[in-house]
Amino acid sequence: MVADRGYDSEALRRRLQARGIKPCIPRRRNARRRPGRKPDLSGYRQRWVVERTFAWLGGFRRLVVRWERRAHIYLAFLLLACILILLRVISG
């Protein structure tokens, strides 16, 4: 599981590991130094892809406000937004 510093908690890390989930959570800047190995943050580097995608989708007001009451119509506009984002990336 990849999460940001807001989820930095030893209790959360232990619960995730007990369930067989590998936590990828950086330590807070003001956190105490803990003995032992540093957490593996290799998966955290790809987190910006998800954050950037949400930012791009946030540019489409119809998706942010969610005027559509039916899920299939919302999904259609979501797919249309993804197509427009891809076209921008390819052409620019």
mmCIF file as gemmi writes it, N, C-alpha and C atoms, coordinates in Angstrom:
data_model
loop_
_atom_site.group_PDB
_atom_site.id
_atom_site.type_symbol
_atom_site.label_atom_id
_atom_site.label_alt_id
_atom_site.label_comp_id
_atom_site.label_asym_id
_atom_site.label_entity_id
_atom_site.label_seq_id
_atom_site.pdbx_PDB_ins_code
_atom_site.Cartn_x
_atom_site.Cartn_y
_atom_site.Cartn_z
_atom_site.occupancy
_atom_site.B_iso_or_equiv
_atom_site.pdbx_formal_charge
_atom_site.auth_seq_id
_atom_site.auth_asym_id
_atom_site.pdbx_PDB_model_num
ATOM 1 N N . MET Axp A 1 ? 0.836 -1.16 0 1 0 ? 1 A 1
ATOM 2 C CA . MET Axp A 1 ? 0 0 0 1 0 ? 1 A 1
ATOM 3 C C . MET Axp A 1 ? 0.892 1.237 0 1 0 ? 1 A 1
ATOM 4 N N . VAL Axp A 2 ? 0.636 2.139 -0.898 1 0 ? 2 A 1
ATOM 5 C CA . VAL Axp A 2 ? 1.384 3.39 -0.979 1 0 ? 2 A 1
ATOM 6 C C . VAL Axp A 2 ? 0.511 4.493 -0.392 1 0 ? 2 A 1
ATOM 7 N N . ALA Axp A 3 ? 1.049 5.217 0.578 1 0 ? 3 A 1
ATOM 8 C CA . ALA Axp A 3 ? 0.312 6.304 1.219 1 0 ? 3 A 1
ATOM 9 C C . ALA Axp A 3 ? 1.272 7.452 1.495 1 0 ? 3 A 1
ATOM 10 N N . ASP Axp A 4 ? 0.715 8.623 1.776 1 0 ? 4 A 1
ATOM 11 C CA . ASP Axp A 4 ? 1.586 9.768 2.05 1 0 ? 4 A 1
ATOM 12 C C . ASP Axp A 4 ? 1.9 9.85 3.54 1 0 ? 4 A 1
ATOM 13 N N . ARG Axp A 5 ? 2.609 10.894 3.915 1 0 ? 5 A 1
ATOM 14 C CA . ARG Axp A 5 ? 3.086 11.039 5.295 1 0 ? 5 A 1
ATOM 15 C C . ARG Axp A 5 ? 1.954 11.164 6.313 1 0 ? 5 A 1
ATOM 16 N N . GLY Axp A 6 ? 0.787 11.536 5.871 1 0 ? 6 A 1
ATOM 17 C CA . GLY Axp A 6 ? -0.35 11.668 6.782 1 0 ? 6 A 1
ATOM 18 C C . GLY Axp A 6 ? -0.737 10.348 7.43 1 0 ? 6 A 1
ATOM 19 N N . TYR Axp A 7 ? -0.34 9.249 6.829 1 0 ? 7 A 1
ATOM 20 C CA . TYR Axp A 7 ? -0.678 7.924 7.352 1 0 ? 7 A 1
ATOM 21 C C . TYR Axp A 7 ? 0.48 7.299 8.117 1 0 ? 7 A 1
ATOM 22 N N . ASP Axp A 8 ? 1.495 8.075 8.44 1 0 ? 8 A 1
ATOM 23 C CA . ASP Axp A 8 ? 2.664 7.566 9.156 1 0 ? 8 A 1
ATOM 24 C C . ASP Axp A 8 ? 2.275 7.201 10.577 1 0 ? 8 A 1
ATOM 25 N N . SER Axp A 9 ? 2.202 5.903 10.848 1 0 ? 9 A 1
ATOM 26 C CA . SER Axp A 9 ? 1.846 5.417 12.175 1 0 ? 9 A 1
ATOM 27 C C . SER Axp A 9 ? 2.36 3.991 12.307 1 0 ? 9 A 1
ATOM 28 N N . GLU Axp A 10 ? 3.024 3.723 13.415 1 0 ? 10 A 1
ATOM 29 C CA . GLU Axp A 10 ? 3.533 2.367 13.647 1 0 ? 10 A 1
ATOM 30 C C . GLU Axp A 10 ? 2.383 1.376 13.784 1 0 ? 10 A 1
ATOM 31 N N . ALA Axp A 11 ? 1.291 1.805 14.4 1 0 ? 11 A 1
ATOM 32 C CA . ALA Axp A 11 ? 0.14 0.915 14.561 1 0 ? 11 A 1
ATOM 33 C C . ALA Axp A 11 ? -0.43 0.518 13.201 1 0 ? 11 A 1
ATOM 34 N N . LEU Axp A 12 ? -0.53 1.484 12.29 1 0 ? 12 A 1
ATOM 35 C CA . LEU Axp A 12 ? -1.028 1.184 10.941 1 0 ? 12 A 1
ATOM 36 C C . LEU Axp A 12 ? -0.069 0.254 10.211 1 0 ? 12 A 1
ATOM 37 N N . ARG Axp A 13 ? 1.218 0.518 10.338 1 0 ? 13 A 1
ATOM 38 C CA . ARG Axp A 13 ? 2.209 -0.357 9.682 1 0 ? 13 A 1
ATOM 39 C C . ARG Axp A 13 ? 2.089 -1.798 10.189 1 0 ? 13 A 1
ATOM 40 N N . ARG Axp A 14 ? 1.925 -1.963 11.492 1 0 ? 14 A 1
ATOM 41 C CA . ARG Axp A 14 ? 1.8 -3.318 12.063 1 0 ? 14 A 1
ATOM 42 C C . ARG Axp A 14 ? 0.53 -4.018 11.581 1 0 ? 14 A 1
ATOM 43 N N . ARG Axp A 15 ? -0.581 -3.274 11.531 1 0 ? 15 A 1
ATOM 44 C CA . ARG Axp A 15 ? -1.843 -3.879 11.065 1 0 ? 15 A 1
ATOM 45 C C . ARG Axp A 15 ? -1.742 -4.302 9.612 1 0 ? 15 A 1
ATOM 46 N N . LEU Axp A 16 ? -1.119 -3.457 8.775 1 0 ? 16 A 1
ATOM 47 C CA . LEU Axp A 16 ? -0.96 -3.809 7.363 1 0 ? 16 A 1
ATOM 48 C C . LEU Axp A 16 ? -0.086 -5.044 7.213 1 0 ? 16 A 1
ATOM 49 N N . GLN Axp A 17 ? 1.023 -5.092 7.934 1 0 ? 17 A 1
ATOM 50 C CA . GLN Axp A 17 ? 1.922 -6.239 7.841 1 0 ? 17 A 1
ATOM 51 C C . GLN Axp A 17 ? 1.261 -7.508 8.35 1 0 ? 17 A 1
ATOM 52 N N . ALA Axp A 18 ? 0.41 -7.398 9.364 1 0 ? 18 A 1
ATOM 53 C CA . ALA Axp A 18 ? -0.307 -8.566 9.882 1 0 ? 18 A 1
ATOM 54 C C . ALA Axp A 18 ? -1.259 -9.138 8.831 1 0 ? 18 A 1
ATOM 55 N N . ARG Axp A 19 ? -1.755 -8.268 7.947 1 0 ? 19 A 1
ATOM 56 C CA . ARG Axp A 19 ? -2.655 -8.721 6.89 1 0 ? 19 A 1
ATOM 57 C C . ARG Axp A 19 ? -1.901 -9.104 5.617 1 0 ? 19 A 1
ATOM 58 N N . GLY Axp A 20 ? -0.576 -9.046 5.67 1 0 ? 20 A 1
ATOM 59 C CA . GLY Axp A 20 ? 0.224 -9.427 4.512 1 0 ? 20 A 1
ATOM 60 C C . GLY Axp A 20 ? 0.386 -8.322 3.48 1 0 ? 20 A 1
ATOM 61 N N . ILE Axp A 21 ? 0.127 -7.091 3.876 1 0 ? 21 A 1
ATOM 62 C CA . ILE Axp A 21 ? 0.237 -5.936 2.988 1 0 ? 21 A 1
ATOM 63 C C . ILE Axp A 21 ? 1.541 -5.223 3.29 1 0 ? 21 A 1
ATOM 64 N N . LYS Axp A 22 ? 2.32 -4.947 2.257 1 0 ? 22 A 1
ATOM 65 C CA . LYS Axp A 22 ? 3.599 -4.254 2.438 1 0 ? 22 A 1
ATOM 66 C C . LYS Axp A 22 ? 3.36 -2.739 2.416 1 0 ? 22 A 1
ATOM 67 N N . PRO Axp A 23 ? 3.548 -2.055 3.558 1 0 ? 23 A 1
ATOM 68 C CA . PRO Axp A 23 ? 3.319 -0.607 3.58 1 0 ? 23 A 1
ATOM 69 C C . PRO Axp A 23 ? 4.476 0.16 2.941 1 0 ? 23 A 1
ATOM 70 N N . CYS Axp A 24 ? 4.131 1.173 2.199 1 0 ? 24 A 1
ATOM 71 C CA . CYS Axp A 24 ? 5.115 2.072 1.593 1 0 ? 24 A 1
ATOM 72 C C . CYS Axp A 24 ? 4.717 3.493 2.011 1 0 ? 24 A 1
ATOM 73 N N . ILE Axp A 25 ? 5.101 3.85 3.23 1 0 ? 25 A 1
ATOM 74 C CA . ILE Axp A 25 ? 4.698 5.123 3.825 1 0 ? 25 A 1
ATOM 75 C C . ILE Axp A 25 ? 5.948 5.838 4.326 1 0 ? 25 A 1
ATOM 76 N N . PRO Axp A 26 ? 6.273 7.009 3.784 1 0 ? 26 A 1
ATOM 77 C CA . PRO Axp A 26 ? 7.452 7.728 4.29 1 0 ? 26 A 1
ATOM 78 C C . PRO Axp A 26 ? 7.192 8.263 5.695 1 0 ? 26 A 1
ATOM 79 N N . ARG Axp A 27 ? 8.268 8.432 6.441 1 0 ? 27 A 1
ATOM 80 C CA . ARG Axp A 27 ? 8.16 8.963 7.804 1 0 ? 27 A 1
ATOM 81 C C . ARG Axp A 27 ? 7.914 10.466 7.759 1 0 ? 27 A 1
ATOM 82 N N . ARG Axp A 28 ? 7.233 10.956 8.764 1 0 ? 28 A 1
ATOM 83 C CA . ARG Axp A 28 ? 7.035 12.408 8.868 1 0 ? 28 A 1
ATOM 84 C C . ARG Axp A 28 ? 8.362 13.071 9.19 1 0 ? 28 A 1
ATOM 85 N N . ARG Axp A 29 ? 8.485 14.309 8.842 1 0 ? 29 A 1
ATOM 86 C CA . ARG Axp A 29 ? 9.751 15.019 9.048 1 0 ? 29 A 1
ATOM 87 C C . ARG Axp A 29 ? 10.084 15.167 10.524 1 0 ? 29 A 1
ATOM 88 N N . ASN Axp A 30 ? 9.068 15.317 11.354 1 0 ? 30 A 1
ATOM 89 C CA . ASN Axp A 30 ? 9.312 15.519 12.777 1 0 ? 30 A 1
ATOM 90 C C . ASN Axp A 30 ? 9.243 14.209 13.563 1 0 ? 30 A 1
ATOM 91 N N . ALA Axp A 31 ? 9.223 13.074 12.889 1 0 ? 31 A 1
ATOM 92 C CA . ALA Axp A 31 ? 9.126 11.779 13.578 1 0 ? 31 A 1
ATOM 93 C C . ALA Axp A 31 ? 10.463 11.43 14.227 1 0 ? 31 A 1
ATOM 94 N N . ARG Axp A 32 ? 10.372 10.671 15.322 1 0 ? 32 A 1
ATOM 95 C CA . ARG Axp A 32 ? 11.595 10.216 15.984 1 0 ? 32 A 1
ATOM 96 C C . ARG Axp A 32 ? 12.286 9.184 15.109 1 0 ? 32 A 1
ATOM 97 N N . ARG Axp A 33 ? 13.592 9.164 15.193 1 0 ? 33 A 1
ATOM 98 C CA . ARG Axp A 33 ? 14.372 8.147 14.478 1 0 ? 33 A 1
ATOM 99 C C . ARG Axp A 33 ? 14.113 6.796 15.123 1 0 ? 33 A 1
ATOM 100 N N . ARG Axp A 34 ? 13.863 5.797 14.316 1 0 ? 34 A 1
ATOM 101 C CA . ARG Axp A 34 ? 13.619 4.449 14.817 1 0 ? 34 A 1
ATOM 102 C C . ARG Axp A 34 ? 14.811 3.574 14.465 1 0 ? 34 A 1
ATOM 103 N N . PRO Axp A 35 ? 15.197 2.701 15.38 1 0 ? 35 A 1
ATOM 104 C CA . PRO Axp A 35 ? 16.299 1.786 15.061 1 0 ? 35 A 1
ATOM 105 C C . PRO Axp A 35 ? 15.859 0.77 14.007 1 0 ? 35 A 1
ATOM 106 N N . GLY Axp A 36 ? 16.828 0.246 13.29 1 0 ? 36 A 1
ATOM 107 C CA . GLY Axp A 36 ? 16.513 -0.76 12.282 1 0 ? 36 A 1
ATOM 108 C C . GLY Axp A 36 ? 16.581 -0.202 10.877 1 0 ? 36 A 1
ATOM 109 N N . ARG Axp A 37 ? 16.004 -0.975 9.958 1 0 ? 37 A 1
ATOM 110 C CA . ARG Axp A 37 ? 16.05 -0.585 8.553 1 0 ? 37 A 1
ATOM 111 C C . ARG Axp A 37 ? 15.093 0.563 8.252 1 0 ? 37 A 1
ATOM 112 N N . LYS Axp A 38 ? 15.442 1.319 7.226 1 0 ? 38 A 1
ATOM 113 C CA . LYS Axp A 38 ? 14.545 2.354 6.742 1 0 ? 38 A 1
ATOM 114 C C . LYS Axp A 38 ? 13.474 1.698 5.877 1 0 ? 38 A 1
ATOM 115 N N . PRO Axp A 39 ? 12.27 2.298 5.809 1 0 ? 39 A 1
ATOM 116 C CA . PRO Axp A 39 ? 11.223 1.688 4.994 1 0 ? 39 A 1
ATOM 117 C C . PRO Axp A 39 ? 11.576 1.743 3.505 1 0 ? 39 A 1
ATOM 118 N N . ASP Axp A 40 ? 11.144 0.722 2.774 1 0 ? 40 A 1
ATOM 119 C CA . ASP Axp A 40 ? 11.379 0.66 1.325 1 0 ? 40 A 1
ATOM 120 C C . ASP Axp A 40 ? 10.371 1.561 0.63 1 0 ? 40 A 1
ATOM 121 N N . LEU Axp A 41 ? 10.845 2.631 0.015 1 0 ? 41 A 1
ATOM 122 C CA . LEU Axp A 41 ? 9.968 3.601 -0.636 1 0 ? 41 A 1
ATOM 123 C C . LEU Axp A 41 ? 10.021 3.51 -2.151 1 0 ? 41 A 1
ATOM 124 N N . SER Axp A 42 ? 10.441 2.377 -2.689 1 0 ? 42 A 1
ATOM 125 C CA . SER Axp A 42 ? 10.567 2.254 -4.137 1 0 ? 42 A 1
ATOM 126 C C . SER Axp A 42 ? 9.212 2.391 -4.833 1 0 ? 42 A 1
ATOM 127 N N . GLY Axp A 43 ? 8.142 1.912 -4.215 1 0 ? 43 A 1
ATOM 128 C CA . GLY Axp A 43 ? 6.817 2.038 -4.816 1 0 ? 43 A 1
ATOM 129 C C . GLY Axp A 43 ? 6.266 3.448 -4.739 1 0 ? 43 A 1
ATOM 130 N N . TYR Axp A 44 ? 6.805 4.253 -3.833 1 0 ? 44 A 1
ATOM 131 C CA . TYR Axp A 44 ? 6.307 5.616 -3.638 1 0 ? 44 A 1
ATOM 132 C C . TYR Axp A 44 ? 6.625 6.513 -4.825 1 0 ? 44 A 1
ATOM 133 N N . ARG Axp A 45 ? 7.647 6.169 -5.585 1 0 ? 45 A 1
ATOM 134 C CA . ARG Axp A 45 ? 8.045 7.012 -6.718 1 0 ? 45 A 1
ATOM 135 C C . ARG Axp A 45 ? 6.974 7.056 -7.804 1 0 ? 45 A 1
ATOM 136 N N . GLN Axp A 46 ? 6.157 6.018 -7.906 1 0 ? 46 A 1
ATOM 137 C CA . GLN Axp A 46 ? 5.117 6.01 -8.927 1 0 ? 46 A 1
ATOM 138 C C . GLN Axp A 46 ? 3.816 6.653 -8.456 1 0 ? 46 A 1
ATOM 139 N N . ARG Axp A 47 ? 3.771 7.068 -7.217 1 0 ? 47 A 1
ATOM 140 C CA . ARG Axp A 47 ? 2.558 7.665 -6.683 1 0 ? 47 A 1
ATOM 141 C C . ARG Axp A 47 ? 2.179 8.954 -7.416 1 0 ? 47 A 1
ATOM 142 N N . TRP Axp A 48 ? 3.15 9.678 -7.908 1 0 ? 48 A 1
ATOM 143 C CA . TRP Axp A 48 ? 2.872 10.939 -8.598 1 0 ? 48 A 1
ATOM 144 C C . TRP Axp A 48 ? 2.019 10.695 -9.836 1 0 ? 48 A 1
ATOM 145 N N . VAL Axp A 49 ? 2.087 9.519 -10.431 1 0 ? 49 A 1
ATOM 146 C CA . VAL Axp A 49 ? 1.275 9.205 -11.61 1 0 ? 49 A 1
ATOM 147 C C . VAL Axp A 49 ? -0.209 9.272 -11.238 1 0 ? 49 A 1
ATOM 148 N N . VAL Axp A 50 ? -0.553 8.69 -10.119 1 0 ? 50 A 1
ATOM 149 C CA . VAL Axp A 50 ? -1.943 8.701 -9.667 1 0 ? 50 A 1
ATOM 150 C C . VAL Axp A 50 ? -2.37 10.116 -9.31 1 0 ? 50 A 1
ATOM 151 N N . GLU Axp A 51 ? -1.532 10.834 -8.568 1 0 ? 51 A 1
ATOM 152 C CA . GLU Axp A 51 ? -1.867 12.198 -8.168 1 0 ? 51 A 1
ATOM 153 C C . GLU Axp A 51 ? -2.02 13.116 -9.384 1 0 ? 51 A 1
ATOM 154 N N . ARG Axp A 52 ? -1.146 12.955 -10.373 1 0 ? 52 A 1
ATOM 155 C CA . ARG Axp A 52 ? -1.225 13.773 -11.578 1 0 ? 52 A 1
ATOM 156 C C . ARG Axp A 52 ? -2.499 13.471 -12.362 1 0 ? 52 A 1
ATOM 157 N N . THR Axp A 53 ? -2.873 12.201 -12.42 1 0 ? 53 A 1
ATOM 158 C CA . THR Axp A 53 ? -4.101 11.812 -13.123 1 0 ? 53 A 1
ATOM 159 C C . THR Axp A 53 ? -5.317 12.433 -12.446 1 0 ? 53 A 1
ATOM 160 N N . PHE Axp A 54 ? -5.36 12.394 -11.113 1 0 ? 54 A 1
ATOM 161 C CA . PHE Axp A 54 ? -6.478 13.026 -10.406 1 0 ? 54 A 1
ATOM 162 C C . PHE Axp A 54 ? -6.509 14.526 -10.661 1 0 ? 54 A 1
ATOM 163 N N . ALA Axp A 55 ? -5.342 15.149 -10.74 1 0 ? 55 A 1
ATOM 164 C CA . ALA Axp A 55 ? -5.291 16.591 -11.017 1 0 ? 55 A 1
ATOM 165 C C . ALA Axp A 55 ? -5.82 16.884 -12.421 1 0 ? 55 A 1
ATOM 166 N N . TRP Axp A 56 ? -5.436 16.056 -13.393 1 0 ? 56 A 1
ATOM 167 C CA . TRP Axp A 56 ? -5.947 16.244 -14.753 1 0 ? 56 A 1
ATOM 168 C C . TRP Axp A 56 ? -7.457 16.062 -14.807 1 0 ? 56 A 1
ATOM 169 N N . LEU Axp A 57 ? -7.96 15.041 -14.12 1 0 ? 57 A 1
ATOM 170 C CA . LEU Axp A 57 ? -9.406 14.809 -14.114 1 0 ? 57 A 1
ATOM 171 C C . LEU Axp A 57 ? -10.14 15.91 -13.366 1 0 ? 57 A 1
ATOM 172 N N . GLY Axp A 58 ? -9.465 16.555 -12.419 1 0 ? 58 A 1
ATOM 173 C CA . GLY Axp A 58 ? -10.07 17.662 -11.7 1 0 ? 58 A 1
ATOM 174 C C . GLY Axp A 58 ? -10.331 18.869 -12.573 1 0 ? 58 A 1
ATOM 175 N N . GLY Axp A 59 ? -9.705 18.916 -13.734 1 0 ? 59 A 1
ATOM 176 C CA . GLY Axp A 59 ? -9.94 20.011 -14.67 1 0 ? 59 A 1
ATOM 177 C C . GLY Axp A 59 ? -11.266 19.899 -15.405 1 0 ? 59 A 1
ATOM 178 N N . PHE Axp A 60 ? -11.948 18.785 -15.255 1 0 ? 60 A 1
ATOM 179 C CA . PHE Axp A 60 ? -13.246 18.582 -15.895 1 0 ? 60 A 1
ATOM 180 C C . PHE Axp A 60 ? -14.324 18.756 -14.839 1 0 ? 60 A 1
ATOM 181 N N . ARG Axp A 61 ? -14.956 19.924 -14.86 1 0 ? 61 A 1
ATOM 182 C CA . ARG Axp A 61 ? -15.897 20.292 -13.804 1 0 ? 61 A 1
ATOM 183 C C . ARG Axp A 61 ? -17.055 19.313 -13.699 1 0 ? 61 A 1
ATOM 184 N N . ARG Axp A 62 ? -17.476 18.787 -14.825 1 0 ? 62 A 1
ATOM 185 C CA . ARG Axp A 62 ? -18.613 17.865 -14.818 1 0 ? 62 A 1
ATOM 186 C C . ARG Axp A 62 ? -18.3 16.615 -13.982 1 0 ? 62 A 1
ATOM 187 N N . LEU Axp A 63 ? -17.033 16.209 -13.98 1 0 ? 63 A 1
ATOM 188 C CA . LEU Axp A 63 ? -16.65 15.038 -13.181 1 0 ? 63 A 1
ATOM 189 C C . LEU Axp A 63 ? -16.507 15.386 -11.709 1 0 ? 63 A 1
ATOM 190 N N . VAL Axp A 64 ? -16.011 16.588 -11.428 1 0 ? 64 A 1
ATOM 191 C CA . VAL Axp A 64 ? -15.789 16.991 -10.044 1 0 ? 64 A 1
ATOM 192 C C . VAL Axp A 64 ? -17.116 17.207 -9.324 1 0 ? 64 A 1
ATOM 193 N N . VAL Axp A 65 ? -18.041 17.884 -9.979 1 0 ? 65 A 1
ATOM 194 C CA . VAL Axp A 65 ? -19.323 18.207 -9.359 1 0 ? 65 A 1
ATOM 195 C C . VAL Axp A 65 ? -20.237 16.984 -9.328 1 0 ? 65 A 1
ATOM 196 N N . ARG Axp A 66 ? -20.111 16.102 -10.307 1 0 ? 66 A 1
ATOM 197 C CA . ARG Axp A 66 ? -20.909 14.877 -10.442 1 0 ? 66 A 1
ATOM 198 C C . ARG Axp A 66 ? -22.401 15.196 -10.515 1 0 ? 66 A 1
ATOM 199 N N . TRP Axp A 67 ? -22.782 15.822 -11.625 1 0 ? 67 A 1
ATOM 200 C CA . TRP Axp A 67 ? -24.186 16.122 -11.856 1 0 ? 67 A 1
ATOM 201 C C . TRP Axp A 67 ? -24.965 14.874 -12.253 1 0 ? 67 A 1
ATOM 202 N N . GLU Axp A 68 ? -24.289 13.912 -12.867 1 0 ? 68 A 1
ATOM 203 C CA . GLU Axp A 68 ? -24.965 12.71 -13.348 1 0 ? 68 A 1
ATOM 204 C C . GLU Axp A 68 ? -25.409 11.836 -12.176 1 0 ? 68 A 1
ATOM 205 N N . ARG Axp A 69 ? -26.636 11.387 -12.23 1 0 ? 69 A 1
ATOM 206 C CA . ARG Axp A 69 ? -27.146 10.523 -11.169 1 0 ? 69 A 1
ATOM 207 C C . ARG Axp A 69 ? -26.908 9.054 -11.487 1 0 ? 69 A 1
ATOM 208 N N . ARG Axp A 70 ? -26.762 8.744 -12.739 1 0 ? 70 A 1
ATOM 209 C CA . ARG Axp A 70 ? -26.582 7.351 -13.144 1 0 ? 70 A 1
ATOM 210 C C . ARG Axp A 70 ? -25.106 7.057 -13.354 1 0 ? 70 A 1
ATOM 211 N N . ALA Axp A 71 ? -24.69 5.929 -12.835 1 0 ? 71 A 1
ATOM 212 C CA . ALA Axp A 71 ? -23.274 5.576 -12.861 1 0 ? 71 A 1
ATOM 213 C C . ALA Axp A 71 ? -22.754 5.381 -14.274 1 0 ? 71 A 1
ATOM 214 N N . HIS Axp A 72 ? -23.553 4.807 -15.163 1 0 ? 72 A 1
ATOM 215 C CA . HIS Axp A 72 ? -23.054 4.554 -16.517 1 0 ? 72 A 1
ATOM 216 C C . HIS Axp A 72 ? -22.844 5.848 -17.297 1 0 ? 72 A 1
ATOM 217 N N . ILE Axp A 73 ? -23.621 6.871 -17.015 1 0 ? 73 A 1
ATOM 218 C CA . ILE Axp A 73 ? -23.417 8.162 -17.683 1 0 ? 73 A 1
ATOM 219 C C . ILE Axp A 73 ? -22.152 8.823 -17.133 1 0 ? 73 A 1
ATOM 220 N N . TYR Axp A 74 ? -21.947 8.744 -15.823 1 0 ? 74 A 1
ATOM 221 C CA . TYR Axp A 74 ? -20.734 9.292 -15.22 1 0 ? 74 A 1
ATOM 222 C C . TYR Axp A 74 ? -19.499 8.583 -15.776 1 0 ? 74 A 1
ATOM 223 N N . LEU Axp A 75 ? -19.586 7.258 -15.902 1 0 ? 75 A 1
ATOM 224 C CA . LEU Axp A 75 ? -18.471 6.491 -16.449 1 0 ? 75 A 1
ATOM 225 C C . LEU Axp A 75 ? -18.177 6.904 -17.889 1 0 ? 75 A 1
ATOM 226 N N . ALA Axp A 76 ? -19.219 7.177 -18.66 1 0 ? 76 A 1
ATOM 227 C CA . ALA Axp A 76 ? -19.023 7.615 -20.047 1 0 ? 76 A 1
ATOM 228 C C . ALA Axp A 76 ? -18.268 8.95 -20.092 1 0 ? 76 A 1
ATOM 229 N N . PHE Axp A 77 ? -18.634 9.888 -19.22 1 0 ? 77 A 1
ATOM 230 C CA . PHE Axp A 77 ? -17.921 11.17 -19.184 1 0 ? 77 A 1
ATOM 231 C C . PHE Axp A 77 ? -16.495 11.001 -18.654 1 0 ? 77 A 1
ATOM 232 N N . LEU Axp A 78 ? -16.297 10.077 -17.734 1 0 ? 78 A 1
ATOM 233 C CA . LEU Axp A 78 ? -14.95 9.797 -17.245 1 0 ? 78 A 1
ATOM 234 C C . LEU Axp A 78 ? -14.072 9.26 -18.375 1 0 ? 78 A 1
ATOM 235 N N . LEU Axp A 79 ? -14.603 8.342 -19.156 1 0 ? 79 A 1
ATOM 236 C CA . LEU Axp A 79 ? -13.849 7.815 -20.3 1 0 ? 79 A 1
ATOM 237 C C . LEU Axp A 79 ? -13.572 8.897 -21.336 1 0 ? 79 A 1
ATOM 238 N N . LEU Axp A 80 ? -14.537 9.753 -21.565 1 0 ? 80 A 1
ATOM 239 C CA . LEU Axp A 80 ? -14.336 10.86 -22.5 1 0 ? 80 A 1
ATOM 240 C C . LEU Axp A 80 ? -13.235 11.795 -22.002 1 0 ? 80 A 1
ATOM 241 N N . ALA Axp A 81 ? -13.224 12.08 -20.716 1 0 ? 81 A 1
ATOM 242 C CA . ALA Axp A 81 ? -12.173 12.921 -20.148 1 0 ? 81 A 1
ATOM 243 C C . ALA Axp A 81 ? -10.808 12.26 -20.309 1 0 ? 81 A 1
ATOM 244 N N . CYS Axp A 82 ? -10.73 10.946 -20.087 1 0 ? 82 A 1
ATOM 245 C CA . CYS Axp A 82 ? -9.46 10.232 -20.257 1 0 ? 82 A 1
ATOM 246 C C . CYS Axp A 82 ? -8.986 10.298 -21.702 1 0 ? 82 A 1
ATOM 247 N N . ILE Axp A 83 ? -9.896 10.165 -22.635 1 0 ? 83 A 1
ATOM 248 C CA . ILE Axp A 83 ? -9.54 10.262 -24.054 1 0 ? 83 A 1
ATOM 249 C C . ILE Axp A 83 ? -9.004 11.651 -24.372 1 0 ? 83 A 1
ATOM 250 N N . LEU Axp A 84 ? -9.665 12.686 -23.863 1 0 ? 84 A 1
ATOM 251 C CA . LEU Axp A 84 ? -9.204 14.058 -24.113 1 0 ? 84 A 1
ATOM 252 C C . LEU Axp A 84 ? -7.836 14.311 -23.492 1 0 ? 84 A 1
ATOM 253 N N . ILE Axp A 85 ? -7.593 13.758 -22.296 1 0 ? 85 A 1
ATOM 254 C CA . ILE Axp A 85 ? -6.284 13.899 -21.657 1 0 ? 85 A 1
ATOM 255 C C . ILE Axp A 85 ? -5.216 13.215 -22.491 1 0 ? 85 A 1
ATOM 256 N N . LEU Axp A 86 ? -5.483 12.004 -22.963 1 0 ? 86 A 1
ATOM 257 C CA . LEU Axp A 86 ? -4.526 11.295 -23.809 1 0 ? 86 A 1
ATOM 258 C C . LEU Axp A 86 ? -4.238 12.047 -25.103 1 0 ? 86 A 1
ATOM 259 N N . LEU Axp A 87 ? -5.277 12.614 -25.706 1 0 ? 87 A 1
ATOM 260 C CA . LEU Axp A 87 ? -5.062 13.386 -26.94 1 0 ? 87 A 1
ATOM 261 C C . LEU Axp A 87 ? -4.179 14.599 -26.687 1 0 ? 87 A 1
ATOM 262 N N . ARG Axp A 88 ? -4.369 15.253 -25.53 1 0 ? 88 A 1
ATOM 263 C CA . ARG Axp A 88 ? -3.52 16.401 -25.191 1 0 ? 88 A 1
ATOM 264 C C . ARG Axp A 88 ? -2.059 15.97 -25.023 1 0 ? 88 A 1
ATOM 265 N N . VAL Axp A 89 ? -1.864 14.832 -24.349 1 0 ? 89 A 1
ATOM 266 C CA . VAL Axp A 89 ? -0.518 14.359 -24.096 1 0 ? 89 A 1
ATOM 267 C C . VAL Axp A 89 ? 0.166 13.964 -25.404 1 0 ? 89 A 1
ATOM 268 N N . ILE Axp A 90 ? -0.564 13.288 -26.272 1 0 ? 90 A 1
ATOM 269 C CA . ILE Axp A 90 ? 0.015 12.832 -27.529 1 0 ? 90 A 1
ATOM 270 C C . ILE Axp A 90 ? 0.32 14.004 -28.454 1 0 ? 90 A 1
ATOM 271 N N . SER Axp A 91 ? -0.588 14.967 -28.53 1 0 ? 91 A 1
ATOM 272 C CA . SER Axp A 91 ? -0.396 16.078 -29.472 1 0 ? 91 A 1
ATOM 273 C C . SER Axp A 91 ? 0.544 17.151 -28.933 1 0 ? 91 A 1
ATOM 274 N N . GLY Axp A 92 ? 0.76 17.192 -27.648 1 0 ? 92 A 1
ATOM 275 C CA . GLY Axp A 92 ? 1.541 18.291 -27.097 1 0 ? 92 A 1
ATOM 276 C C . GLY Axp A 92 ? 2.845 17.85 -26.639 1 0 ? 92 A 1
